[in-house]
Amino acid sequence: MRSVRGVTAMEDVALLSVAIVGLSLFVASILGAQLAHEARERGERLQAEAETFLEAVLEDRRWTVGRGLLLAEALNRTTTEDVRPLALGRPFRLAVWDVVAGTGWTFAKEGGGDFRTAATSANVVGSRTNPARVTAMVWEF
C-alpha cells in the first residue's frame, strides 16, 4: 500500500534537490564572476603601474637629456638602486636595448607571481644617436 503523504514527500525531496543544485550553480557563477572582475582590476592596476614606471624612467634627468633621449654614459653609471624608487616599491625589471649598437642595460629586482610589461621606443645618445627599445616590467609583491 502506498501512502499519499510518502509519495508527496518524495516529490518534495526531488524538487528541493533541483532547487539546491540550481542555487549552488547560481552562487558558483556569481563567485566566479566576482573573482574574474577582481583579477581584471588587479591586472589593470598593475599595468598602469608598469606604464607609470616606464614614463618615469623616460623622463628622469639623471640619464636623459629630454623625454626618451637616454644617455649611454649615464646608463653605464646607473645602478638598480638608482632605478628602484621609480618602480613605486614593486619588484621590477627595466631593460634598455640599443638596437644599432646591440648593447643593453638591465636593472632588476625581480619578483614572482603576476606581472605586467610596458614598452616603447626611445633613443640612446652616445657618440651618435641610436634607436632603442625600453621595456619596464613590474610584479605583484
Residue pairs with C-beta under 8 A, 6 or more apart in sequence:
42 114
42 140
43 114
43 116
46 114
46 115
46 116
46 138
46 140
47 116
47 118
49 88
49 90
49 116
49 138
50 116
50 117
50 118
50 136
50 137
50 138
51 118
51 136
52 88
53 86
53 87
53 88
53 90
53 92
53 94
53 118
53 136
53 138
54 118
54 119
54 120
54 134
54 135
54 136
56 86
57 83
57 86
57 94
57 134
57 136
58 64
58 67
58 68
58 70
58 120
58 122
58 134
59 67
60 86
62 74
62 78
62 82
63 70
63 71
63 74
63 75
63 78
64 70
64 71
64 74
65 71
65 125
68 120
68 121
68 122
68 123
69 122
69 123
69 125
69 129
70 96
70 122
70 123
70 124
70 125
70 132
70 134
71 124
71 125
71 126
72 98
72 103
72 124
72 125
72 126
73 126
75 96
75 105
75 124
76 105
78 105
78 107
79 107
80 107
80 108
80 109
82 107
83 92
83 94
83 107
84 92
84 109
87 94
87 109
87 138
88 138
90 111
90 138
90 139
90 140
90 141
91 109
91 110
91 111
91 112
91 138
91 139
91 141
92 107
92 108
92 109
92 110
92 136
92 137
92 138
92 139
93 106
93 107
93 108
93 110
93 135
93 136
93 137
94 105
94 106
94 107
94 108
94 134
94 135
94 136
94 137
95 104
95 105
95 106
95 133
95 134
95 135
96 104
96 105
96 106
96 122
96 124
96 132
96 133
96 134
97 103
97 104
97 132
97 133
97 134
97 135
98 104
98 124
98 126
98 130
98 131
98 132
99 130
99 131
99 132
99 133
100 130
100 131
101 124
101 126
101 130
110 139
111 139
111 140
111 141
112 139
113 139
113 140
113 141
114 139
114 140
115 137
115 138
115 139
115 140
116 137
116 138
117 135
117 136
117 137
118 135
118 136
118 137
119 133
119 134
119 135
119 136
120 133
120 134
121 131
121 132
121 133
121 134
122 131
122 132
122 133
122 134
123 129
123 130
123 131
123 132
124 130
124 131
124 132
